[in-house]
Amino acid sequence: MSSTSPEASQPDKPSHFIREIILEDLRTNRFGGRVHTRFPPEPNGYLHIGHAKSICLNFGLAAEFGGKCNLRFDDTNPCKEEVEYVESIIEDVRWLGFDWEDRLYYASDYFEQLYQWAIQLIKAGKAYVCDLSPEEIRQYRGTLTEPGRNSPWRDRSVEENLDLFQRMRAGEFPDGSRTLRAKIDMASPNLNLRDPVMYRILHATHHRTGDKWCIYPTYDFAHGQCDSIEGITHSICTLEFEDHRPLYDWYLDQLGIYHPRQIEFDRLNLTYTVLSKRKLLTLVQKGYVRGWDDPRMPTLSGLRRRGYTPEGIRTFCSRIGVSKTNGIVELSFLEHCIREDLNKRAPRVMAVLRPLRVVIDNYPEGQTEELDAVNNPEDPSMGTRKVPFSRVLYIEREDFREDPPKHYYRLAPGREVRLRYAYFIRCTGVVKDPATGEVVELHCSYDPATRGGNAPDGRKVKSTIHWVSAAHAIPAEVRLYDNLFLKPNPADESEGKDFTEYLNPESLVVLEDCKLEPSLQTAQPGDRFQFERLGYFCVDPDTAPGRLVFNRTVQLRDTLAKIEKAGKENG
């Protein structure tokens, strides 16, 4: 797969400030006509929809300008990183449709070079070993309105610093007892320049280097130099790294090495969603969701399991644009982009989620006929299929009202409706459970002259409903997913509440007695369909022989609630 393939399928997009910067750099030959970007995730969690924006931006710009994009894991914290996360990230980037070719890198590939650069800074009097504890470093750092204080160890000699740093590497000291810090300016208005930590002692096994190292570079020390090693031209980061840019520049300038250009853009925020790795990890570890790939999660693995398409996500990322100001995007817009894509590619089928039994009294017992059904009206090349019709059917329970409200045109006593692809039927009787009074069965008559859904006498009906033949229906479990949170901005803790207090108790509703048309018998995990009138659904990996499981991906523009509301308002 080429790194240009996703972009080739996208319509022309409006320009944005990063594209204009690259165009200017190409015009001035700043990087010799090169465009080389990278996507640099930390392997400490699964990727989410916010990462998709960065992936599409970095790989997309490289493809647009005939350049390259690396995939690099910034794996500098062995305490939080796992091979599971590395493998999931690789899978997610590939699923989105992007290819880094032979350019898969890790910050750990460069640990020796980073160590030698740290030695260089020590020899230049620009770094020192500090014995302050992490808490003392915070106390000495100062505040936004007060300057920091110099560490008592700031003026150690070069020789002593070299000796201590080499002994740190040799494992002589316990965790947290010493750090290597850059010697910059404890009075700088930018707190990131107040002698930041470059290395800390961590006797932890790294997922790639094992126990070779017991000192690890901080993200801030490694990030810019990794970009430099790889020859990155445009180091594209989210806005929270804007205040770190002077530090990256300082390291590169002091070392006298190749200097990429860092550009910051707005990170993605979505309503009814949290995109903090820490919060997502809390949801997983405390069992609020079933794992990183729970379809309620905004992770790419969760969205994939829910049935989202990579094409729909790429379209969404393209349309939300890129700016220098953080904002929030409506979750409904993401759903719109997914719905728009699925509308073009998902076959239509009929499924009844909350079945109500219907007996057509005047239809011959034991007879079955095959009716033609359109697979996708948006794509005639997908053709038609046969659906069986018989005397006993299932319809949606909500498609019948014994006492229908105003503006409700579906089935009711004495009322005639159209069965999709089939006949007109009229409700002639209602059977109720004597104990509960619940309607359990309808009796209807059909008009044989209306086969295909049209009456030769020209009479009209106001509603068409879907159905499934009871004799041919296949059982399925259907999981209806909704927003994970009830509050548009659950991460806002201004009210003094933890974000988990806003969890939606009905974010998952499981229906176990659903009835599906028989064409779905061979559906495989990952297959996507439109259940007519109900929404888009995807086969879940939990599907097994004898057990078909579907997830609702996204709803259609259902008008039933609006109809019932209008009926109440109009009396």
C-alpha positions as CSV (number, residue, x, y, z in Angstrom):
1,M,0.0,0.0,0.0
2,S,1.4,3.4,-1.0
3,S,1.5,6.3,1.4
4,T,-0.3,8.3,-1.3
5,S,-3.3,6.0,-1.7
6,P,-5.6,7.6,1.0
7,E,-4.9,11.1,-0.2
8,A,-5.6,10.1,-3.8
9,S,-9.2,9.2,-2.9
10,Q,-9.8,12.5,-1.1
11,P,-11.3,15.6,-2.8
12,D,-9.3,18.8,-3.0
13,K,-9.0,20.3,0.5
14,P,-8.8,23.9,1.6
15,S,-5.3,25.1,2.4
16,H,-4.2,25.7,6.0
17,F,-1.3,27.4,7.7
18,I,0.9,24.3,7.9
19,R,0.5,23.7,4.2
20,E,1.3,27.3,3.5
21,I,4.5,27.0,5.7
22,I,5.6,24.0,3.7
23,L,4.9,25.7,0.4
24,E,7.0,28.7,1.5
25,D,9.8,26.4,2.6
26,L,9.8,24.7,-0.8
27,R,9.8,28.1,-2.5
28,T,12.9,29.2,-0.5
29,N,14.5,25.8,-0.7
30,R,14.9,25.7,3.1
31,F,15.3,22.0,3.2
32,G,16.6,21.4,-0.2
33,G,13.2,20.8,-1.6
34,R,12.5,17.9,0.8
35,V,9.3,17.3,2.9
36,H,9.8,14.7,5.5
37,T,7.4,14.3,8.4
38,R,6.8,11.7,11.1
39,F,4.1,10.4,13.4
40,P,5.7,9.8,16.8
41,P,3.4,8.1,19.3
42,E,4.4,7.0,22.7
43,P,3.6,3.3,23.2
44,N,1.8,3.8,26.5
45,G,-1.8,3.3,25.3
46,Y,-4.0,2.7,22.3
47,L,-4.4,5.3,19.6
48,H,-7.6,7.3,19.6
49,I,-9.5,9.5,17.1
50,G,-7.3,12.5,18.1
51,H,-4.3,10.6,16.9
52,A,-6.0,10.0,13.6
53,K,-6.0,13.7,13.0
54,S,-2.2,13.8,13.4
55,I,-1.7,10.6,11.4
56,C,-3.7,12.0,8.5
57,L,-2.0,15.3,8.7
58,N,1.6,14.0,8.8
59,F,1.2,11.2,6.2
60,G,-1.2,13.3,4.1
61,L,1.2,16.3,3.8
62,A,4.1,14.0,3.0
63,A,2.1,12.3,0.2
64,E,0.8,15.6,-1.1
65,F,4.3,17.0,-1.6
66,G,6.0,13.8,-2.8
67,G,7.8,13.4,0.5
68,K,8.2,10.7,3.2
69,C,6.6,10.1,6.6
70,N,8.2,7.9,9.3
71,L,6.4,6.0,12.0
72,R,8.5,6.4,15.2
73,F,7.8,5.2,18.7
74,D,9.0,7.7,21.3
75,D,9.7,4.9,23.8
76,T,11.5,6.7,26.6
77,N,9.4,5.5,29.5
78,P,9.7,1.8,30.1
79,C,7.4,2.0,33.2
80,K,4.3,2.7,31.0
81,E,5.1,1.1,27.7
82,E,4.2,-2.3,26.4
83,V,4.6,-4.4,23.3
84,E,0.8,-4.7,23.1
85,Y,0.6,-0.9,22.6
86,V,3.3,-1.0,19.9
87,E,1.5,-3.7,18.0
88,S,-1.9,-2.0,18.3
89,I,-0.5,1.3,17.0
90,I,1.1,-0.4,13.9
91,E,-2.2,-2.1,13.2
92,D,-4.2,1.1,13.6
93,V,-2.0,3.2,11.3
94,R,-2.1,0.5,8.6
95,W,-5.9,0.2,9.0
96,L,-6.2,3.9,8.4
97,G,-4.6,3.3,5.1
98,F,-1.0,4.6,5.5
99,D,2.3,3.1,4.9
100,W,5.7,4.1,6.3
101,E,7.5,1.7,4.0
102,D,10.8,0.8,5.6
103,R,10.8,3.7,8.0
104,L,9.7,2.2,11.3
105,Y,11.9,3.6,14.1
106,Y,12.1,3.8,17.8
107,A,13.7,6.4,20.1
108,S,15.4,3.5,21.7
109,D,17.3,3.0,18.5
110,Y,19.1,6.2,19.4
111,F,19.8,5.7,23.1
112,E,23.5,5.4,22.6
113,Q,23.7,8.5,20.5
114,L,21.5,10.5,22.9
115,Y,23.8,9.4,25.8
116,Q,26.8,10.6,23.8
117,W,25.1,14.0,23.2
118,A,24.4,14.2,26.9
119,I,28.2,13.7,27.5
120,Q,28.8,16.5,25.0
121,L,26.6,18.9,26.9
122,I,28.3,18.0,30.2
123,K,31.7,18.6,28.7
124,A,30.5,22.0,27.4
125,G,29.3,23.0,30.9
126,K,25.7,22.8,29.7
127,A,24.5,19.9,31.8
128,Y,25.0,18.7,35.4
129,V,24.1,15.9,37.7
130,C,21.7,17.0,40.3
131,D,21.0,15.2,43.7
132,L,17.6,16.9,44.4
133,S,14.6,14.6,44.7
134,P,11.8,15.0,42.2
135,E,9.8,16.9,44.8
136,E,12.7,19.2,45.6
137,I,13.2,19.9,41.9
138,R,9.5,21.0,41.7
139,Q,10.0,23.2,44.7
140,Y,13.2,24.8,43.3
141,R,11.5,25.4,40.0
142,G,9.5,28.4,41.0
143,T,6.2,29.5,39.6
144,L,4.9,31.6,36.6
145,T,5.4,34.7,38.7
146,E,8.4,33.7,40.8
147,P,11.8,32.7,39.4
148,G,13.3,29.3,40.3
149,R,16.3,28.7,42.5
150,N,19.6,27.2,41.4
151,S,20.2,23.6,42.6
152,P,23.0,23.3,45.2
153,W,24.6,20.9,42.7
154,R,24.5,23.2,39.7
155,D,28.1,24.2,39.9
156,R,29.7,20.8,40.0
157,S,32.8,20.4,37.9
158,V,32.7,18.9,34.5
159,E,34.9,16.1,35.8
160,E,32.6,15.3,38.7
161,N,29.5,15.4,36.4
162,L,31.1,13.1,33.9
163,D,32.0,10.6,36.6
164,L,28.6,10.7,38.3
165,F,26.7,10.4,35.0
166,Q,28.8,7.4,33.9
167,R,28.2,5.8,37.3
168,M,24.5,6.5,36.9
169,R,24.6,4.5,33.6
170,A,26.5,1.7,35.4
171,G,23.7,1.3,37.8
172,E,25.4,2.4,41.0
173,F,22.6,4.6,42.3
174,P,18.9,3.9,43.2
175,D,15.9,5.2,41.3
176,G,15.2,8.9,41.8
177,S,18.4,9.6,43.6
178,R,20.0,11.6,40.8
179,T,19.1,13.2,37.5
180,L,21.0,14.8,34.7
181,R,19.7,18.4,34.1
182,A,20.4,20.9,31.4
183,K,22.0,24.1,32.7
184,I,19.9,26.9,31.1
185,D,18.2,29.6,33.1
186,M,16.3,29.2,36.4
187,A,14.8,32.6,36.0
188,S,13.4,32.1,32.5
189,P,9.8,33.1,32.1
190,N,9.4,29.7,30.2
191,L,9.3,27.1,32.9
192,N,10.5,24.5,30.5
193,L,13.9,26.2,30.3
194,R,14.5,26.2,34.1
195,D,17.2,23.5,34.1
196,P,14.9,20.7,32.7
197,V,15.7,17.0,33.5
198,M,17.4,15.2,30.7
199,Y,18.0,11.8,32.2
200,R,16.5,10.0,35.2
201,I,17.4,6.7,36.9
202,L,14.9,3.9,36.2
203,H,15.9,0.3,37.0
204,A,13.1,-0.9,34.7
205,T,13.1,-3.4,31.8
206,H,12.5,-1.8,28.5
207,H,10.3,-3.6,25.9
208,R,13.1,-3.4,23.3
209,T,16.4,-2.9,25.1
210,G,15.7,-5.1,28.1
211,D,18.0,-4.3,31.0
212,K,20.8,-2.7,29.0
213,W,19.9,0.7,30.3
214,C,19.0,1.9,33.8
215,I,19.0,5.6,32.9
216,Y,16.4,6.9,30.3
217,P,16.2,10.2,28.5
218,T,13.2,12.3,29.1
219,Y,10.8,12.9,26.2
220,D,11.8,16.5,26.0
221,F,15.5,15.6,25.6
222,A,14.9,12.8,23.1
223,H,12.2,14.2,20.8
224,G,14.0,16.9,18.9
225,Q,17.2,15.0,18.6
226,C,15.3,11.9,17.2
227,D,13.7,14.3,14.6
228,S,17.2,15.5,13.8
229,I,18.7,12.0,13.4
230,E,15.9,11.1,11.0
231,G,16.3,14.2,8.9
232,I,12.7,15.4,9.6
233,T,12.0,18.7,7.9
234,H,8.6,19.6,9.5
235,S,8.1,18.4,13.0
236,I,4.4,18.7,13.4
237,C,3.1,18.7,17.1
238,T,0.0,19.7,18.9
239,L,-0.3,23.0,20.7
240,E,0.7,21.8,24.1
241,F,4.3,21.5,22.8
242,E,4.5,25.1,21.7
243,D,6.1,26.1,25.0
244,H,8.5,23.2,24.7
245,R,9.8,24.4,21.3
246,P,12.4,26.8,22.8
247,L,13.8,23.9,24.7
248,Y,14.1,21.7,21.6
249,D,15.7,24.6,19.8
250,W,18.2,25.0,22.7
251,Y,19.3,21.4,22.6
252,L,19.7,21.3,18.8
253,D,21.6,24.6,18.8
254,Q,23.9,23.6,21.7
255,L,24.7,20.3,20.0
256,G,25.2,22.0,16.7
257,I,23.2,19.3,14.8
258,Y,20.6,19.4,12.0
259,H,17.6,21.5,13.0
260,P,14.1,20.5,11.9
261,R,11.3,23.0,11.9
262,Q,8.6,22.5,14.6
263,I,5.0,23.6,13.9
264,E,2.1,23.3,16.3
265,F,-1.5,22.8,15.5
266,D,-4.8,22.3,17.5
267,R,-5.5,18.9,19.0
268,L,-8.8,17.3,18.4
269,N,-11.5,17.5,21.1
270,L,-14.9,15.8,20.7
271,T,-18.1,16.3,22.6
272,Y,-19.3,13.5,24.8
273,T,-15.8,12.0,24.7
274,V,-12.5,12.0,26.6
275,L,-9.3,11.8,24.7
276,S,-6.8,11.8,27.6
277,K,-4.8,8.6,27.7
278,R,-4.8,8.7,31.5
279,K,-8.6,8.9,31.5
280,L,-9.0,6.2,28.9
281,L,-6.7,3.9,30.9
282,T,-8.9,4.6,33.9
283,L,-12.0,3.4,32.0
284,V,-10.2,0.2,31.0
285,Q,-8.5,-0.6,34.3
286,K,-11.6,0.1,36.4
287,G,-13.9,-1.9,34.2
288,Y,-16.2,0.9,33.0
289,V,-15.6,-0.5,29.5
290,R,-14.7,-4.0,28.2
291,G,-11.2,-3.1,27.0
292,W,-9.3,-0.7,24.8
293,D,-11.3,-2.0,21.8
294,D,-14.7,-1.5,23.4
295,P,-16.9,0.1,20.7
296,R,-17.8,2.9,23.1
297,M,-14.2,3.9,23.3
298,P,-12.8,6.6,21.0
299,T,-9.8,4.4,20.3
300,L,-9.2,3.5,16.7
301,S,-9.5,-0.2,17.7
302,G,-12.8,0.6,19.4
303,L,-14.1,2.5,16.4
304,R,-13.0,-0.2,14.0
305,R,-14.8,-2.8,16.1
306,R,-17.9,-0.6,16.1
307,G,-17.9,-0.5,12.3
308,Y,-16.4,2.9,11.5
309,T,-14.5,2.9,8.2
310,P,-11.0,4.3,7.7
311,E,-12.4,6.3,4.7
312,G,-15.0,8.0,6.9
313,I,-12.4,8.8,9.5
314,R,-10.0,10.3,6.9
315,T,-12.9,12.4,5.5
316,F,-13.7,13.6,9.0
317,C,-10.1,14.6,9.7
318,S,-9.9,16.4,6.4
319,R,-13.1,18.4,7.0
320,I,-12.4,19.6,10.5
321,G,-9.3,21.4,9.3
322,V,-6.2,22.6,11.1
323,S,-5.8,25.7,13.1
324,K,-3.7,27.4,15.9
325,T,-6.6,27.5,18.4
326,N,-8.0,24.6,20.3
327,G,-11.7,24.0,20.0
328,I,-14.2,21.3,20.3
329,V,-15.9,19.3,17.5
330,E,-19.4,17.9,17.7
331,L,-19.4,14.1,17.9
332,S,-22.4,14.2,15.6
333,F,-20.2,15.5,12.8
334,L,-17.9,12.5,13.1
335,E,-21.0,10.3,13.0
336,H,-22.2,12.2,9.9
337,C,-18.9,11.5,8.1
338,I,-19.2,7.8,8.9
339,R,-22.8,7.6,7.9
340,E,-22.1,9.4,4.7
341,D,-19.4,6.8,3.8
342,L,-21.4,3.8,4.9
343,N,-24.4,5.0,2.9
344,K,-22.3,4.4,-0.3
345,R,-20.8,1.0,0.6
346,A,-23.0,-0.8,3.1
347,P,-25.5,-3.4,1.7
348,R,-29.1,-3.0,2.8
349,V,-30.7,-5.9,4.7
350,M,-33.7,-6.3,6.9
351,A,-33.4,-7.1,10.6
352,V,-36.0,-6.9,13.4
353,L,-34.4,-6.0,16.8
354,R,-37.5,-6.1,19.0
355,P,-39.7,-8.6,17.2
356,L,-43.5,-8.7,17.2
357,R,-45.1,-11.7,15.6
358,V,-47.5,-11.1,12.7
359,V,-49.8,-13.8,11.2
360,I,-51.2,-13.1,7.7
361,D,-54.4,-15.1,8.0
362,N,-55.3,-15.2,4.3
363,Y,-51.8,-16.1,3.1
364,P,-51.5,-19.9,2.2
365,E,-50.1,-22.0,5.0
366,G,-46.7,-23.6,4.1
367,Q,-46.1,-21.3,1.1
368,T,-42.9,-19.4,0.7
369,E,-42.0,-17.0,-2.1
370,E,-38.8,-15.2,-3.0
371,L,-39.0,-11.5,-3.4
372,D,-36.4,-9.2,-5.0
373,A,-34.7,-6.7,-2.7
374,V,-32.2,-4.0,-3.6
375,N,-28.8,-4.3,-2.0
376,N,-27.9,-0.6,-2.2
377,P,-29.8,2.1,-4.1
378,E,-26.7,4.3,-4.0
379,D,-24.8,1.7,-6.0
380,P,-26.8,-0.2,-8.6
381,S,-23.7,-2.4,-9.3
382,M,-24.4,-4.2,-6.0
383,G,-27.4,-5.7,-7.6
384,T,-30.3,-7.4,-5.8
385,R,-30.9,-10.4,-3.5
386,K,-33.8,-12.7,-2.7
387,V,-35.7,-12.5,0.6
388,P,-38.2,-15.2,1.6
389,F,-41.8,-14.3,2.5
390,S,-44.2,-16.5,4.3
391,R,-47.4,-16.5,6.4
392,V,-45.8,-15.6,9.7
393,L,-43.5,-12.6,10.0
394,Y,-41.7,-10.5,12.5
395,I,-42.0,-6.7,12.5
396,E,-40.5,-4.1,14.9
397,R,-42.6,-3.7,18.0
398,E,-42.4,0.0,17.6
399,D,-44.0,-0.3,14.2
400,F,-47.4,-1.0,15.8
401,R,-49.5,1.1,18.1
402,E,-52.8,0.0,19.4
403,D,-53.7,3.6,20.1
404,P,-51.6,5.5,17.6
405,P,-50.7,9.2,18.3
406,K,-51.3,11.9,15.8
407,H,-48.9,11.8,12.9
408,Y,-48.1,8.1,13.5
409,Y,-48.7,6.3,10.2
410,R,-47.4,2.8,10.9
411,L,-49.4,-0.2,11.6
412,A,-52.5,0.1,13.9
413,P,-55.8,-1.7,14.2
414,G,-57.7,-1.4,10.9
415,R,-54.8,0.4,9.2
416,E,-53.0,-0.6,6.0
417,V,-49.2,-0.3,5.5
418,R,-46.7,-1.5,2.9
419,L,-44.2,-4.3,3.7
420,R,-40.9,-3.4,2.2
421,Y,-40.5,-5.3,-1.2
422,A,-43.6,-7.3,-0.5
423,Y,-47.4,-6.5,0.0
424,F,-49.9,-4.2,1.6
425,I,-51.2,-5.7,4.8
426,R,-54.0,-4.5,7.1
427,C,-54.2,-5.2,10.8
428,T,-57.4,-7.2,11.6
429,G,-56.7,-8.4,15.1
430,V,-54.5,-8.1,18.2
431,V,-53.5,-10.9,20.7
432,K,-52.4,-9.9,24.2
433,D,-50.8,-11.6,27.1
434,P,-53.7,-12.1,29.5
435,A,-51.4,-11.6,32.5
436,T,-49.6,-8.4,31.4
437,G,-51.8,-7.0,28.7
438,E,-48.8,-6.7,26.4
439,V,-49.5,-7.2,22.7
440,V,-47.8,-10.5,21.7
441,E,-49.2,-11.1,18.2
442,L,-51.0,-9.4,15.4
443,H,-53.3,-10.8,12.8
444,C,-53.4,-9.3,9.4
445,S,-54.7,-9.7,5.9
446,Y,-52.7,-9.1,2.7
447,D,-53.7,-7.9,-0.7
448,P,-52.1,-10.4,-3.3
449,A,-52.5,-7.7,-6.0
450,T,-49.9,-5.5,-4.3
451,R,-46.9,-7.7,-4.8
452,G,-43.8,-5.5,-5.0
453,G,-45.4,-2.8,-2.9
454,N,-47.7,-1.1,-5.4
455,A,-51.5,-1.2,-5.6
456,P,-53.0,-1.6,-9.1
457,D,-56.0,0.5,-8.1
458,G,-53.7,3.4,-7.2
459,R,-54.5,3.5,-3.5
460,K,-51.7,4.8,-1.3
461,V,-50.4,4.0,2.1
462,K,-48.5,6.4,4.3
463,S,-45.9,4.0,5.7
464,T,-43.5,1.3,4.7
465,I,-42.1,-1.0,7.3
466,H,-39.5,-3.8,7.3
467,W,-40.0,-7.4,8.3
468,V,-38.4,-10.8,8.4
469,S,-40.0,-14.2,7.6
470,A,-40.3,-16.1,10.9
471,A,-39.6,-19.5,9.3
472,H,-36.4,-18.2,7.8
473,A,-35.2,-15.8,10.4
474,I,-31.8,-16.3,11.9
475,P,-31.3,-15.3,15.6
476,A,-28.7,-12.7,16.6
477,E,-27.5,-10.7,19.5
478,V,-27.4,-6.9,18.7
479,R,-25.5,-4.4,20.9
480,L,-26.8,-0.9,20.7
481,Y,-24.1,1.6,21.6
482,D,-24.7,5.2,22.5
483,N,-22.5,8.1,23.8
484,L,-20.3,6.9,26.7
485,F,-20.9,10.2,28.5
486,L,-24.0,12.2,29.3
487,K,-22.2,15.5,29.5
488,P,-20.9,17.2,26.3
489,N,-17.6,18.0,28.0
490,P,-17.0,15.2,30.6
491,A,-13.3,16.3,31.1
492,D,-14.5,19.6,32.6
493,E,-14.0,19.2,36.3
494,S,-15.0,22.7,37.2
495,E,-18.0,21.4,39.1
496,G,-15.8,19.3,41.3
497,K,-16.9,16.0,39.9
498,D,-14.7,13.2,38.5
499,F,-15.3,12.5,34.8
500,T,-16.6,9.0,35.5
501,E,-19.6,10.5,37.3
502,Y,-20.9,11.5,33.9
503,L,-20.9,8.0,32.4
504,N,-24.0,7.1,30.5
505,P,-25.6,4.0,32.2
506,E,-27.3,3.2,28.9
507,S,-24.3,3.5,26.7
508,L,-24.7,-0.2,25.9
509,V,-28.1,-2.0,25.5
510,V,-27.9,-5.7,24.5
511,L,-30.8,-7.2,22.6
512,E,-30.6,-11.0,22.6
513,D,-33.7,-12.0,20.6
514,C,-33.2,-10.2,17.3
515,K,-34.4,-11.7,14.0
516,L,-32.4,-11.2,10.8
517,E,-33.0,-12.1,7.2
518,P,-31.2,-15.3,6.1
519,S,-28.7,-13.6,3.8
520,L,-26.8,-12.6,6.9
521,Q,-26.1,-16.2,7.9
522,T,-22.7,-16.0,6.3
523,A,-21.7,-12.6,7.6
524,Q,-18.2,-12.4,8.9
525,P,-16.6,-10.2,11.7
526,G,-16.0,-6.7,10.3
527,D,-18.7,-6.9,7.7
528,R,-20.9,-3.8,7.7
529,F,-24.6,-3.4,6.7
530,Q,-27.4,-1.0,6.9
531,F,-30.3,-2.5,8.7
532,E,-33.1,-0.8,6.9
533,R,-34.7,2.0,8.9
534,L,-32.6,1.2,11.9
535,G,-29.0,2.2,11.3
536,Y,-25.6,0.9,10.3
537,F,-24.4,-2.3,12.0
538,C,-21.1,-4.3,12.0
539,V,-20.5,-8.0,12.8
540,D,-18.6,-8.2,16.1
541,P,-15.5,-10.4,16.6
542,D,-17.5,-12.2,19.3
543,T,-19.4,-13.9,16.5
544,A,-18.9,-17.7,16.4
545,P,-20.6,-20.7,14.9
546,G,-24.2,-20.6,16.0
547,R,-23.8,-17.1,17.6
548,L,-24.1,-14.0,15.4
549,V,-23.3,-10.7,17.1
550,F,-23.8,-7.2,15.7
551,N,-22.8,-3.8,16.9
552,R,-24.7,-0.7,16.0
553,T,-22.2,1.6,14.3
554,V,-24.3,4.7,13.9
555,Q,-28.0,5.5,13.8
556,L,-29.9,6.7,10.8
557,R,-31.8,10.0,11.0
558,D,-34.7,8.4,12.8
559,T,-37.8,10.6,13.0
560,L,-39.9,8.5,15.3
561,A,-39.1,10.6,18.4
562,K,-39.9,13.8,16.5
563,I,-43.2,12.4,15.3
564,E,-44.3,11.4,18.8
565,K,-43.2,14.7,20.2
566,A,-45.1,16.6,17.5
567,G,-48.1,14.4,18.2
568,K,-48.1,15.4,21.9
569,E,-47.6,19.1,21.1
570,N,-50.5,19.1,18.7
571,G,-52.8,17.3,21.1
